Amino acid sequence: MPTRPLGDDDLADEIELYGAVVVAASAKEGELSPQEIDDALGVPGARPEARAPARQRRDEGAGGASRVP
């Protein structure tokens, strides 16, 4: 399946998610568990109280509505 080029919004989303993982990793000694990575990324089904700050900022920055189609 051919892929489309990434646009600015796509790249910004990737950078925010990567940043959320970097922040989570820097706050912990040792490796992150898969659950901690899911928490940092705001993966559905992860603990709600651990929702990723980057995901919240992205949602709020889009006027309260998620930019994800």
ZAKEDREN-152757 format. One record per residue: residue number from 1; residue in one letter; x negated, y negated, z negated of N, C-alpha, C in turn. Coordinates in steps of 0.001 Angstrom, whole numbers, plus 500000, padded with zeros to 6 digits. Layout:
% ZAKEDREN-152757
+-----+---+--------+--------+--------+--------+--------+--------+--------+--------+--------+
!   k ! r !     nX !     nY !     nZ !    caX !    caY !    caZ !     cX !     cY !     cZ !
+-----+---+--------+--------+--------+--------+--------+--------+--------+--------+--------+
! NUM ! a !      X !      Y !      Z !      X !      Y !      Z !      X !      Y !      Z !
...
+-----+---+--------+--------+--------+--------+--------+--------+--------+--------+--------+
This chain:
% ZAKEDREN-152757
+-----+---+--------+--------+--------+--------+--------+--------+--------+--------+--------+
!   k ! r !     nX !     nY !     nZ !    caX !    caY !    caZ !     cX !     cY !     cZ !
+-----+---+--------+--------+--------+--------+--------+--------+--------+--------+--------+
!   1 ! m ! 499156 ! 501166 ! 500000 ! 500000 ! 500000 ! 500000 ! 499104 ! 498761 ! 500000 !
!   2 ! p ! 499286 ! 497857 ! 500951 ! 498465 ! 496650 ! 500987 ! 498778 ! 495753 ! 499795 !
!   3 ! t ! 497756 ! 495045 ! 499344 ! 497946 ! 494120 ! 498228 ! 497958 ! 492704 ! 498759 !
!   4 ! r ! 498652 ! 491842 ! 498039 ! 498689 ! 490433 ! 498453 ! 497617 ! 489674 ! 497687 !
!   5 ! p ! 497136 ! 488578 ! 498231 ! 496146 ! 487778 ! 497502 ! 496763 ! 487204 ! 496227 !
!   6 ! l ! 495941 ! 487067 ! 495209 ! 496426 ! 486487 ! 493964 ! 496510 ! 484972 ! 494104 !
!   7 ! g ! 497617 ! 484417 ! 493610 ! 497778 ! 482964 ! 493594 ! 497345 ! 482406 ! 492257 !
!   8 ! d ! 497403 ! 481093 ! 492136 ! 496981 ! 480440 ! 490899 ! 497756 ! 480940 ! 489683 !
!   9 ! d ! 499065 ! 481112 ! 489794 ! 499872 ! 481595 ! 488667 ! 499460 ! 483007 ! 488262 !
!  10 ! d ! 499210 ! 483849 ! 489254 ! 498778 ! 485224 ! 488967 ! 497447 ! 485227 ! 488231 !
!  11 ! l ! 496523 ! 484418 ! 488705 ! 495202 ! 484357 ! 488075 ! 495293 ! 483780 ! 486664 !
!  12 ! a ! 496118 ! 482771 ! 486476 ! 496291 ! 482178 ! 485148 ! 496861 ! 483213 ! 484184 !
!  13 ! d ! 497812 ! 484011 ! 484642 ! 498388 ! 485071 ! 483799 ! 497320 ! 486085 ! 483408 !
!  14 ! e ! 496495 ! 486485 ! 484368 ! 495430 ! 487452 ! 484088 ! 494431 ! 486892 ! 483073 !
!  15 ! i ! 494084 ! 485630 ! 483239 ! 493135 ! 484997 ! 482320 ! 493719 ! 484912 ! 480917 !
!  16 ! e ! 495002 ! 484553 ! 480792 ! 495651 ! 484482 ! 479477 ! 495671 ! 485850 ! 478793 !
!  17 ! l ! 495989 ! 486895 ! 479550 ! 496025 ! 488236 ! 478973 ! 494626 ! 488680 ! 478548 !
!  18 ! y ! 493640 ! 488431 ! 479403 ! 492256 ! 488777 ! 479068 ! 491823 ! 488028 ! 477811 !
!  19 ! g ! 492168 ! 486739 ! 477746 ! 491834 ! 485933 ! 476583 ! 492467 ! 486467 ! 475307 !
!  20 ! a ! 493709 ! 486941 ! 475384 ! 494386 ! 487497 ! 474215 ! 493647 ! 488723 ! 473685 !
!  21 ! v ! 493126 ! 489542 ! 474592 ! 492371 ! 490730 ! 474173 ! 491028 ! 490312 ! 473575 !
!  22 ! v ! 490377 ! 489328 ! 474168 ! 489092 ! 488849 ! 473646 ! 489273 ! 488292 ! 472236 !
!  23 ! v ! 490316 ! 487509 ! 472013 ! 490576 ! 486942 ! 470687 ! 490834 ! 488052 ! 469679 !
!  24 ! a ! 491649 ! 489041 ! 470055 ! 491930 ! 490163 ! 469152 ! 490653 ! 490933 ! 468835 !
!  25 ! a ! 489819 ! 491150 ! 469836 ! 488578 ! 491900 ! 469624 ! 487599 ! 491127 ! 468749 !
!  26 ! s ! 487569 ! 489807 ! 468905 ! 486630 ! 489019 ! 468119 ! 487048 ! 488921 ! 466654 !
!  27 ! a ! 488309 ! 489188 ! 466374 ! 488812 ! 489116 ! 465000 ! 488651 ! 490435 ! 464255 !
!  28 ! k ! 488088 ! 491437 ! 464907 ! 487978 ! 492764 ! 464309 ! 486572 ! 493308 ! 464474 !
!  29 ! e ! 486112 ! 493999 ! 463451 ! 484847 ! 494726 ! 463601 ! 485150 ! 496064 ! 464252 !
!  30 ! g ! 484334 ! 496476 ! 465173 ! 484547 ! 497749 ! 465856 ! 485471 ! 497592 ! 467052 !
!  31 ! e ! 485885 ! 498731 ! 467566 ! 486717 ! 498748 ! 468768 ! 488183 ! 498559 ! 468429 !
!  32 ! l ! 488932 ! 498016 ! 469405 ! 490381 ! 497925 ! 469257 ! 491012 ! 499275 ! 469593 !
!  33 ! s ! 492027 ! 499633 ! 468847 ! 492778 ! 500846 ! 469161 ! 493714 ! 500541 ! 470331 !
!  34 ! p ! 494214 ! 501566 ! 471001 ! 495192 ! 501309 ! 472067 ! 496396 ! 500502 ! 471567 !
!  35 ! q ! 496855 ! 500753 ! 470343 ! 497988 ! 499999 ! 469796 ! 497626 ! 498530 ! 469605 !
!  36 ! e ! 496406 ! 498260 ! 469157 ! 495969 ! 496871 ! 468970 ! 495857 ! 496139 ! 470303 !
!  37 ! i ! 495442 ! 496837 ! 471333 ! 495388 ! 496237 ! 472665 ! 496800 ! 495937 ! 473151 !
!  38 ! d ! 497711 ! 496895 ! 472974 ! 499109 ! 496675 ! 473347 ! 499686 ! 495482 ! 472601 !
!  39 ! d ! 499396 ! 495388 ! 471304 ! 499878 ! 494262 ! 470499 ! 499353 ! 492942 ! 471052 !
!  40 ! a ! 498069 ! 492888 ! 471379 ! 497457 ! 491664 ! 471892 ! 498061 ! 491249 ! 473225 !
!  41 ! l ! 498423 ! 492221 ! 474036 ! 498981 ! 491942 ! 475356 ! 500478 ! 491715 ! 475334 !
!  42 ! g ! 501123 ! 491985 ! 474178 ! 502573 ! 491823 ! 474105 ! 503325 ! 492885 ! 474882 !
!  43 ! v ! 502773 ! 494089 ! 474932 ! 503384 ! 495194 ! 475668 ! 504736 ! 495536 ! 475041 !
!  44 ! p ! 505788 ! 495650 ! 475846 ! 507087 ! 496047 ! 475300 ! 506967 ! 497373 ! 474548 !
!  45 ! g ! 507616 ! 497433 ! 473397 ! 507538 ! 498640 ! 472584 ! 506473 ! 498537 ! 471512 !
!  46 ! a ! 505546 ! 497560 ! 471673 ! 504565 ! 497310 ! 470623 ! 505297 ! 496623 ! 469483 !
!  47 ! r ! 504671 ! 496609 ! 468323 ! 505310 ! 495995 ! 467153 ! 505702 ! 494556 ! 467459 !
!  48 ! p ! 506972 ! 494192 ! 467221 ! 507421 ! 492831 ! 467540 ! 506665 ! 491746 ! 466780 !
!  49 ! e ! 506259 ! 492002 ! 465543 ! 505563 ! 490978 ! 464763 ! 504166 ! 490705 ! 465297 !
!  50 ! a ! 503667 ! 491541 ! 466198 ! 502317 ! 491371 ! 466740 ! 502358 ! 490864 ! 468174 !
!  51 ! r ! 503442 ! 490214 ! 468557 ! 503577 ! 489717 ! 469922 ! 502417 ! 488803 ! 470262 !
!  52 ! a ! 501881 ! 488941 ! 471438 ! 500681 ! 488205 ! 471846 ! 500934 ! 486708 ! 471910 !
!  53 ! p ! 500095 ! 485915 ! 471240 ! 500239 ! 484461 ! 471327 ! 500151 ! 483953 ! 472766 !
!  54 ! a ! 499310 ! 484547 ! 473586 ! 499187 ! 484104 ! 474979 ! 500501 ! 484287 ! 475711 !
!  55 ! r ! 501181 ! 485387 ! 475463 ! 502464 ! 485633 ! 476114 ! 503493 ! 484610 ! 475651 !
!  56 ! q ! 503489 ! 484279 ! 474372 ! 504424 ! 483283 ! 473851 ! 504155 ! 481924 ! 474485 !
!  57 ! r ! 502890 ! 481544 ! 474586 ! 502555 ! 480259 ! 475196 ! 503002 ! 480222 ! 476647 !
!  58 ! r ! 502822 ! 481307 ! 477352 ! 503219 ! 481345 ! 478754 ! 504722 ! 481192 ! 478873 !
!  59 ! d ! 505475 ! 481901 ! 478034 ! 506933 ! 481808 ! 478071 ! 507392 ! 480392 ! 477742 !
!  60 ! e ! 506818 ! 479786 ! 476712 ! 507203 ! 478438 ! 476306 ! 506799 ! 477419 ! 477359 !
!  61 ! g ! 505669 ! 477640 ! 478011 ! 505199 ! 476714 ! 479035 ! 506059 ! 476706 ! 480278 !
!  62 ! a ! 506882 ! 477717 ! 480458 ! 507760 ! 477793 ! 481628 ! 509166 ! 477305 ! 481271 !
!  63 ! g ! 509262 ! 476383 ! 480308 ! 510560 ! 475851 ! 479925 ! 511392 ! 476842 ! 479152 !
!  64 ! g ! 510750 ! 477768 ! 478442 ! 511469 ! 478746 ! 477649 ! 511801 ! 480001 ! 478420 !
!  65 ! a ! 511620 ! 479970 ! 479710 ! 511928 ! 481139 ! 480526 ! 510621 ! 481729 ! 481016 !
!  66 ! s ! 510546 ! 483021 ! 481038 ! 509335 ! 483692 ! 481493 ! 509127 ! 483454 ! 482979 !
!  67 ! r ! 507856 ! 483283 ! 483389 ! 507550 ! 483116 ! 484809 ! 507444 ! 484457 ! 485501 !
!  68 ! v ! 507525 ! 485524 ! 484774 ! 507430 ! 486850 ! 485374 ! 508719 ! 487128 ! 486106 !
!  69 ! p ! 508686 ! 487508 ! 487397 ! 509915 ! 487745 ! 488157 ! 510713 ! 488901 ! 487629 !
+-----+---+--------+--------+--------+--------+--------+--------+--------+--------+--------+
